[in-house]
Amino acid sequence: MDHFAYQNGVLHAENIPVATIAGQVGTPVYIYSEATLRRHARVFAEGLAALPKKHIAFAVKSNPNLAVLRVLASEGYGADVVSQGEMERALAAGMPAADIVFSGVGKTRAELSAALRAGIGQFNLESEEEGVELAQIAAQMGLRAPAVLRVNPDVDAKTHEKISTGKAENKFGVALDQTPAMYARLASLEGLDLRGIACHIGSQITDLEPSRQAFIRMGELLATLRAAGHAVTHVDLGGGLGVPYRMGETLPGPADYGAMVAAVTADWDVTLMFEPGRVITGNSGILVTEVVRVKAAEPYPFVVVDAAMNDLVRPAMYDAWHDFVAVAPTGETMTATVVGPICESSDTFAKRREIDVVKQGDLAAFRTAGAYGATMANTYNSRALVPEVMVNGDQWAIVANRIEPATILAAEQVPDWLK
Ligand SMILES: *Cc1c(COP(=O)(O)O)cnc(C)c1O
C-alpha cells in the first residue's frame, strides 16, 4: 500500500497533485511520500514483533537521502552502511552511532578508523584479513571493535544474478566450512569483540525458502560455535525482502518473513539483526517524467520521455520492471516502447508494453522507484543530476536539488598545456 493515488482523475502524492510539483521543480523528479515510508517502516517492524531481542538497521544504500534517513531515524531505525559517506549521512540524520552497522567487502583502513572513532555499533567482517586489520587499528586506539563475521551460506536466492550475494561464487562473506576455525582465530584477537555471525543472500527476494535454508545453516553454525566455547550473542540476518513491482502482484510480506524467522530462530537466544532496504523505500517513491514526443514506428511507437537510464538505471542494469502510468490518464491504452533520450539502446524502460495513452507534454510516472533509484543516478550524456522531493500530507519540499550540467562542468578544468 502506498500514498500515490488518483484523486479526481489525476495522480497525487499524498494530498499534492504530482503536476504541482513537476510544474515547480521540473522533470524528471523523484517524489517520496513520507506517510508511505513510515508505513513500510512500521509494517516491517510489526512483522518482527514476536522476536524478543532485535535491531533493525535500514540499508542506506537503497535510498540515502538525508530526509529519508531522518524519517527512519524518527521511526527508531538504525542504519546499515557500506561506506564512510553513508556512515556520515546516517550520523547527520541523527541516527545514534551505536545503532549503525558497517557492511561491505572493501572497507578501507581509513574507513575502519573513522568508524571506530565515530563509535559505530558493529562491523560486519567480510574476511579474516579485514578482521585482522580492524583488530590492529582498534588495538592501537585502545579499543575493542564490536564485530560479527559474515558467512556465505551458499544458497541461491532465486533473484536476478546481479543482485544475488549468497552463492559460493559471490564475493561476499566467508565459506561456511571455514568459518569455525576462522572465528576462533579472530575471537582471540585483542582488538576485536567478536560477538556473532551475519549473512545476506541477495536482494528482491520473492520466495522465502532460500532465506529459510540460509537461516537454518546459520543456526547450525551458531550451535557449532557455541559448542566450541564461543559466546555468540548476535546474528545478523541481512535484508533482501522483495517488493511487488507490478500492479496486482502479491509476494510474501514482512509478516510472512517475520513468522518464518521466528520459527527458525526460536531457540537461538541471540539479538537478531535485520538490514532491510528495498522493502522500506521501494514503494515510497515515484519518478515523474514528461513525454518529450511520441515517435511513430512499426509495429509499435516509441514514447520518448525526459527521464533516462542515468536517472533510473534498474531497467537497464537488472532488466527490472517499473509500472509506467500517466499522471492524468484518459482511460485509453496503447502498446508502446518507453525510452529515454540517452544514446544507448539499453535506455529502455518498457518494451512493447500496454500503457496509458500519452502524448507530447503529458506527465507520467514510474512507480516503485524509491529504492535503488536516485541513489544510482549519474550525469551520463551530460544530463542534470535528478532532484528529489518529499511530500507530507499538504506540504512538500525539495530534499535534493537538481545539479545542473553547468555545475558539473565548473568542477572540470583544462590543463595549462592545452590552453
Ligand atoms: C544491499 C544490502 C542490504 C539491503 O538489501 P535490500 O534488498 O534493499 O533489502 C542489506 N544488507 C547488505 C549487506 C546489503 O549489501
The ligand as an ORCA input file, in Angstrom:
! r2SCAN-3c Opt
* xyz 0 1
  C      22.068     -4.238     -0.163
  C      22.196     -4.833      1.207
  C      21.086     -4.867      2.058
  C      19.715     -4.391      1.646
  O      19.145     -5.151      0.642
  P      17.609     -4.911      0.252
  O      17.360     -5.883     -0.817
  O      17.497     -3.499     -0.219
  O      16.801     -5.158      1.468
  C      21.266     -5.360      3.330
  N      22.475     -5.819      3.755
  C      23.552     -5.808      2.971
  C      24.831     -6.314      3.483
  C      23.455     -5.318      1.666
  O      24.524     -5.326      0.877
*
